[in-house]
């Protein structure tokens, strides 16, 4: 029963005499089990209250550095703005640094600028590149903890990762696609970003390995929907679907940006997309889900991710007990019939 509280404090918290508390702490016997439990509970309560006192009046400045489409960065900003007031008695403030498709060296320079200005912690979505890994090392060396969000940097010295278990999400998508296709020999297309983000790599690995197990002979093709101009991405989708006329199912692992374009290309070719699984319940995907254009959306609680990221930064700063540990969000399969109330 390790603790650093005085016997008088524990006795006051538990509503017991100091003599009774002393007998419990020193295991002298003659004390009921219920009384021992009261003392243990009092020590736990005092520990939590000490953390609250330690946090009271403290302000933490976080830098949120994201390279991601505007739809997702807006959702992350909203999640922070909704969650930060709930972190009291600590006060957290954020500086947001958003980009979409920026070269790794530019994002590394942005992280170095955070290092120059100073920060209590960084929440990061970035490509898994040597430049970013080195920038994270510089931040951590300066005692600025880094937490990765949505896409991990497992070879870096970051404090931990928060977000979806991406490999499990890809496996879930493969299971859903196979359930809907059944015995039909149709091909499947993956649409993804440009291959520099570990999160997408993990989703693809989960999808490929699971689909290979469930349907060994099923054709699987890939189209990149992030690189180049919108017209170049549309042309790649057209070329991919023309080259594979058997493709009728899509797993979009990158978000909603290209989903409408993908369906319009199917329509242009006079073909129907029979199964379409996407990610994230943003406005576009909710509309497509309600209109029957998406079969299902893989979703997770972004506010929970943000909350865990903030707690990890405060732990790394010694303001909360414990050491930062990665926190994986559960994969939620959302259909038109189980949309969260706020998204209907």
Backbone torsions as a table, in degrees:
resi	resn	phi	psi	omega
1	UNK	NA	59.9	-176.0
2	UNK	-67.5	138.2	178.7
3	UNK	-165.5	171.3	178.2
4	UNK	-125.0	21.4	-177.3
5	UNK	-94.2	150.7	175.0
6	UNK	-74.8	152.0	-179.9
7	UNK	-57.6	-38.3	-180.0
8	UNK	-61.6	-40.6	179.4
9	UNK	-63.1	-45.3	-177.9
10	UNK	-65.2	-40.9	-179.9
11	UNK	-62.3	-42.9	179.0
12	UNK	-64.2	-42.8	-178.5
13	UNK	-65.4	-39.0	-176.4
14	UNK	-86.1	-15.7	-176.0
15	UNK	71.8	33.0	-179.4
16	UNK	-121.3	168.8	176.8
17	UNK	-76.3	155.5	178.1
18	UNK	-63.6	-34.4	179.4
19	UNK	-63.4	-41.1	179.3
20	UNK	-65.0	-44.8	179.3
21	UNK	-61.7	-41.2	179.2
22	UNK	-60.3	-42.3	178.7
23	UNK	-63.1	-40.0	-179.8
24	UNK	-66.1	-47.5	-175.1
25	UNK	-65.3	-32.2	-177.9
26	UNK	-101.7	10.8	174.2
27	UNK	51.2	50.4	-178.2
28	UNK	-86.5	-5.9	177.7
29	UNK	82.9	176.3	179.9
30	UNK	74.0	21.7	-178.9
31	UNK	-124.5	134.5	-179.7
32	UNK	-66.0	152.4	179.5
33	UNK	-60.1	-36.1	179.5
34	UNK	-64.1	-36.5	178.3
35	UNK	-68.2	-39.7	176.3
36	UNK	-60.1	-42.8	179.4
37	UNK	-63.0	-37.3	178.9
38	UNK	-63.8	-41.0	178.7
39	UNK	-65.6	-44.2	178.9
40	UNK	-61.1	-42.1	179.4
41	UNK	-64.6	-39.3	179.3
42	UNK	-62.5	-40.6	178.7
43	UNK	-65.1	-42.0	177.3
44	UNK	-61.7	-44.1	-179.9
45	UNK	-62.9	-42.4	179.0
46	UNK	-62.8	-37.2	178.2
47	UNK	-63.7	-44.3	178.2
48	UNK	-64.0	-42.4	-178.9
49	UNK	-65.9	-34.7	177.5
50	UNK	-62.5	-40.2	177.9
51	UNK	-62.1	-40.6	179.8
52	UNK	-64.5	-41.9	178.5
53	UNK	-63.4	-40.8	-179.0
54	UNK	-64.4	-34.6	-179.6
55	UNK	-78.8	-27.8	-173.7
56	UNK	-55.8	127.2	177.2
57	UNK	82.5	-6.8	-179.6
58	UNK	-85.8	140.4	177.6
59	UNK	-115.8	130.4	178.6
60	UNK	-114.3	128.6	177.9
61	UNK	-102.1	116.3	179.9
62	UNK	-105.7	142.5	171.7
63	UNK	-108.3	121.0	-178.7
64	UNK	-103.5	106.9	-173.2
65	UNK	-112.8	108.4	-172.6
66	UNK	-126.4	131.4	167.2
67	UNK	-111.2	100.9	-172.1
68	UNK	-164.8	160.9	178.3
69	UNK	-59.3	154.4	-176.2
70	UNK	-58.8	-34.1	-179.7
71	UNK	-60.2	-42.9	-177.8
72	UNK	-77.1	-40.6	179.3
73	UNK	-62.7	-35.1	176.1
74	UNK	-64.2	-39.8	178.6
75	UNK	-65.4	-38.4	178.5
76	UNK	-66.1	-43.0	178.0
77	UNK	-59.4	-45.4	179.4
78	UNK	-61.8	-38.8	179.6
79	UNK	-64.9	-42.2	176.9
80	UNK	-63.5	-46.1	-177.7
81	UNK	-63.6	-30.9	177.7
82	UNK	-78.4	-32.2	-171.9
83	UNK	-90.1	-32.3	-173.5
84	UNK	-58.1	-41.2	178.0
85	UNK	-61.2	-20.5	-178.5
86	UNK	-85.5	-2.2	-177.9
87	UNK	-88.2	4.4	-179.5
88	UNK	-60.6	148.4	16.4
89	UNK	-82.8	-4.2	174.5
90	UNK	-71.8	153.7	175.4
91	UNK	-114.7	122.8	179.0
92	UNK	-115.7	133.6	176.1
93	UNK	-122.5	148.6	-176.0
94	UNK	-122.8	142.7	164.6
95	UNK	-112.2	127.0	-175.7
96	UNK	-102.4	134.9	178.6
97	UNK	-130.9	102.1	-173.2
98	UNK	-112.3	144.6	171.6
99	UNK	-151.2	168.2	178.6
100	UNK	-139.6	106.2	179.0
101	UNK	79.1	21.5	178.8
102	UNK	-69.2	145.2	175.0
103	UNK	-58.0	150.4	-177.8
104	UNK	-58.2	-36.5	-178.4
105	UNK	-64.7	-31.8	178.2
106	UNK	-69.8	-41.9	178.7
107	UNK	-69.2	-36.0	175.6
108	UNK	-61.9	-39.1	177.3
109	UNK	-65.0	-35.5	177.5
110	UNK	-65.9	-40.3	176.7
111	UNK	-65.1	-37.8	176.9
112	UNK	-66.4	-31.7	175.6
113	UNK	-66.9	-39.1	174.0
114	UNK	-60.4	-42.4	178.3
115	UNK	-59.6	-42.0	-178.6
116	UNK	-66.0	-41.8	-177.2
117	UNK	-78.3	-26.4	-176.3
118	UNK	92.7	147.7	-177.2
119	UNK	-165.8	157.6	174.1
120	UNK	-88.9	-13.3	179.8
121	UNK	174.2	158.3	-179.3
122	UNK	-125.6	132.4	169.8
123	UNK	-106.2	124.7	-164.1
124	UNK	-129.8	132.6	161.2
125	UNK	-118.9	117.2	-179.5
126	UNK	-153.0	163.7	178.4
127	UNK	-68.0	152.1	178.9
128	UNK	-83.9	83.7	-175.7
129	UNK	-130.2	157.9	179.9
130	UNK	-58.9	-35.6	-179.5
131	UNK	-63.5	-43.4	-178.5
132	UNK	-71.0	-41.8	179.0
133	UNK	-60.1	-41.2	179.3
134	UNK	-66.9	-39.3	179.1
135	UNK	-65.1	-38.2	176.8
136	UNK	-63.8	-38.7	178.6
137	UNK	-62.7	-39.9	179.6
138	UNK	-65.3	-40.4	178.5
139	UNK	-64.0	-48.5	-178.5
140	UNK	-63.7	-35.8	178.1
141	UNK	-62.7	-31.1	178.4
142	UNK	-88.7	12.6	179.4
143	UNK	63.1	35.2	170.8
144	UNK	-108.3	101.2	-174.3
145	UNK	-68.2	144.5	179.8
146	UNK	-118.8	131.5	175.2
147	UNK	-119.9	126.3	178.2
148	UNK	-87.1	143.9	-177.3
149	UNK	-123.6	130.8	172.3
150	UNK	72.5	-41.3	178.8
151	UNK	-133.3	122.6	-169.7
152	UNK	-88.3	164.0	171.0
153	UNK	-125.1	74.7	-169.7
154	UNK	-64.8	-21.0	179.8
155	UNK	-90.4	-0.1	179.9
156	UNK	-90.2	176.2	178.8
157	UNK	-98.6	25.1	177.6
158	UNK	-57.8	158.3	-178.2
159	UNK	-67.4	-36.8	-177.6
160	UNK	172.3	-179.6	-176.9
161	UNK	-120.9	141.6	170.9
162	UNK	-127.1	141.4	177.9
163	UNK	138.9	-170.0	-176.5
164	UNK	-63.7	143.7	168.8
165	UNK	-75.9	96.3	-168.7
166	UNK	-66.6	-35.9	178.3
167	UNK	-66.4	-41.0	176.9
168	UNK	-64.7	-36.2	178.6
169	UNK	-64.3	-44.2	177.7
170	UNK	-62.6	-40.6	177.9
171	UNK	-64.0	-39.3	178.3
172	UNK	-63.2	-42.2	178.7
173	UNK	-61.9	-41.7	178.9
174	UNK	-62.8	-41.2	178.5
175	UNK	-61.1	-45.4	-179.3
176	UNK	-63.6	-47.0	-179.6
177	UNK	-59.1	-45.2	-179.1
178	UNK	-65.5	-38.1	178.0
179	UNK	-60.8	-41.5	-178.9
180	UNK	-74.7	-37.9	-178.9
181	UNK	-75.6	-33.3	178.7
182	UNK	59.6	-130.0	-176.5
183	UNK	-84.7	-3.7	180.0
184	UNK	-66.1	140.4	-175.3
185	UNK	-84.3	15.8	-173.5
186	UNK	-58.8	150.6	176.5
187	UNK	-86.2	165.0	-177.5
188	UNK	-127.1	138.0	176.9
189	UNK	-112.5	132.7	171.1
190	UNK	-97.8	130.5	170.0
191	UNK	-111.1	132.7	-173.3
192	UNK	-150.0	179.7	177.6
193	UNK	-80.2	-156.2	-170.8
194	UNK	-90.0	10.6	170.2
195	UNK	89.7	9.2	-178.5
196	UNK	-102.1	-2.4	-177.2
197	UNK	-105.2	126.7	-176.6
198	UNK	-61.8	-35.5	-179.0
199	UNK	-58.0	-43.9	178.9
200	UNK	-69.9	-37.4	176.3
201	UNK	-58.9	-43.2	-179.5
202	UNK	-66.1	-40.7	177.1
203	UNK	-61.0	-44.1	-179.0
204	UNK	-64.6	-43.2	179.4
205	UNK	-61.8	-42.9	178.2
206	UNK	-62.4	-41.2	-179.4
207	UNK	-67.1	-49.8	-176.5
208	UNK	-61.9	-47.0	-175.7
209	UNK	-66.5	-38.7	-179.4
210	UNK	-71.2	-42.2	179.0
211	UNK	-65.4	-36.7	178.5
212	UNK	-62.9	-35.9	178.7
213	UNK	-72.6	-42.1	-175.3
214	UNK	-79.0	-34.5	-177.0
215	UNK	-142.9	80.1	-171.1
216	UNK	-55.6	-31.9	-175.2
217	UNK	-95.4	2.7	-172.9
218	UNK	-74.7	134.5	179.0
219	UNK	-71.6	137.4	178.1
220	UNK	-132.2	120.9	-179.7
221	UNK	-121.7	165.0	-173.5
222	UNK	-130.7	142.2	174.2
223	UNK	-134.2	132.5	178.2
224	UNK	-90.0	124.8	-174.7
225	UNK	-118.3	20.7	178.4
226	UNK	-115.6	-38.5	-175.8
227	UNK	-74.4	151.4	175.3
228	UNK	77.7	-173.8	179.0
229	UNK	-78.2	168.3	178.7
230	UNK	-59.5	-38.7	-179.5
231	UNK	-68.9	-37.5	177.2
232	UNK	-65.1	-39.0	178.8
233	UNK	-67.7	-38.9	178.6
234	UNK	-64.3	-40.3	179.4
235	UNK	-63.2	-39.3	178.7
236	UNK	-64.5	-41.2	177.1
237	UNK	-61.0	-44.4	178.4
238	UNK	-59.9	-47.4	-178.5
239	UNK	-62.2	-41.6	-178.3
240	UNK	-64.5	-46.0	-177.5
241	UNK	-70.9	-35.0	176.1
242	UNK	-64.6	-37.4	-178.7
243	UNK	-74.4	-17.6	-177.0
244	UNK	-133.0	78.0	-176.7
245	UNK	-66.3	-11.6	180.0
246	UNK	-84.6	-7.7	-176.9
247	UNK	-73.7	121.7	176.8
248	UNK	-129.2	-1.1	-176.5
249	UNK	-127.5	147.7	-177.1
250	UNK	-133.5	136.9	166.6
251	UNK	-115.8	109.4	-179.8
252	UNK	-96.7	105.5	-174.2
253	UNK	-94.9	0.1	-171.4
254	UNK	-103.0	-8.7	-176.9
255	UNK	116.7	-168.1	-169.7
256	UNK	-88.0	-12.9	-169.8
257	UNK	-53.0	-44.6	-174.3
258	UNK	-98.4	1.3	-172.6
259	UNK	-65.5	-45.3	179.1
260	UNK	-65.1	-38.2	177.6
261	UNK	-61.8	-42.2	179.2
262	UNK	-59.2	-46.0	-179.9
263	UNK	-67.5	-35.3	179.7
264	UNK	-67.5	-32.0	176.9
265	UNK	-69.0	-41.2	173.9
266	UNK	-56.2	-46.8	-178.4
267	UNK	-63.5	-40.9	179.8
268	UNK	-60.3	-33.5	179.7
269	UNK	-88.0	1.9	179.8
270	UNK	70.6	28.3	-178.7
271	UNK	-118.5	156.2	-179.8
272	UNK	-108.2	134.1	173.4
273	UNK	-89.6	110.1	-172.5
274	UNK	-84.5	-26.4	179.1
275	UNK	-136.3	129.8	-179.1
276	UNK	-142.9	111.0	178.3
277	UNK	-110.9	128.1	-178.5
278	UNK	-124.0	-174.0	-179.2
279	UNK	-125.0	143.0	168.0
280	UNK	78.3	132.4	-178.7
281	UNK	-92.6	60.9	172.8
282	UNK	-83.0	176.5	-174.1
283	UNK	-57.9	-44.2	-177.4
284	UNK	-63.1	-47.0	-178.5
285	UNK	-66.8	-35.1	177.3
286	UNK	-63.1	-44.6	178.2
287	UNK	-60.7	-44.5	-179.4
288	UNK	-66.2	-35.3	178.5
289	UNK	-65.6	-45.3	-179.0
290	UNK	-67.7	-28.5	179.3
291	UNK	-86.3	0.3	179.1
292	UNK	79.7	11.7	179.5
293	UNK	-83.9	-26.8	172.5
294	UNK	-106.3	138.8	177.8
295	UNK	-79.5	-40.3	-179.1
296	UNK	-161.7	156.1	176.0
297	UNK	-123.8	132.5	174.5
298	UNK	-88.1	121.2	-169.7
299	UNK	-128.5	157.8	172.1
300	UNK	-149.7	167.7	-174.5
301	UNK	-84.3	100.2	-177.7
302	UNK	-68.2	-33.5	177.3
303	UNK	-64.9	-35.5	176.0
304	UNK	-64.3	-39.3	177.1
305	UNK	-61.3	-45.2	-179.8
306	UNK	-62.6	-43.8	179.3
307	UNK	-61.0	-44.7	179.5
308	UNK	-64.3	-37.8	178.5
309	UNK	-62.9	-44.3	179.3
310	UNK	-62.8	-43.3	179.7
311	UNK	-63.6	-38.3	180.0
312	UNK	-66.0	-39.9	177.6
313	UNK	-62.8	-43.3	-179.7
314	UNK	-67.2	-34.8	174.6
315	UNK	-64.2	-43.7	-179.7
316	UNK	-63.3	-28.8	178.6
317	UNK	-85.9	0.5	178.3
318	UNK	78.4	11.4	-179.3
319	UNK	-86.0	-17.3	176.7
320	UNK	-129.1	150.6	179.1
321	UNK	-70.2	159.4	177.3
322	UNK	90.6	168.2	178.7
323	UNK	-106.9	145.3	179.2
324	UNK	-58.3	136.5	176.5
325	UNK	-135.9	142.2	179.1
326	UNK	-58.2	144.7	-178.4
327	UNK	-130.3	114.9	-176.2
328	UNK	-96.9	132.2	178.2
329	UNK	-80.7	147.2	176.3
330	UNK	-74.6	145.2	177.2
331	UNK	-81.7	123.5	177.3
332	UNK	-108.6	127.4	177.1
333	UNK	-93.7	114.3	-175.3
334	UNK	-110.4	130.7	175.3
335	UNK	-119.8	175.3	176.9
336	UNK	-59.7	-16.9	-174.4
337	UNK	-93.7	-8.4	179.5
338	UNK	-135.5	31.2	176.0
339	UNK	-59.4	138.4	173.8
340	UNK	-56.4	145.1	-174.8
341	UNK	-52.2	-37.1	-176.6
342	UNK	-72.1	-12.1	-177.1
343	UNK	-104.3	0.5	-178.0
344	UNK	-77.1	NA	NA
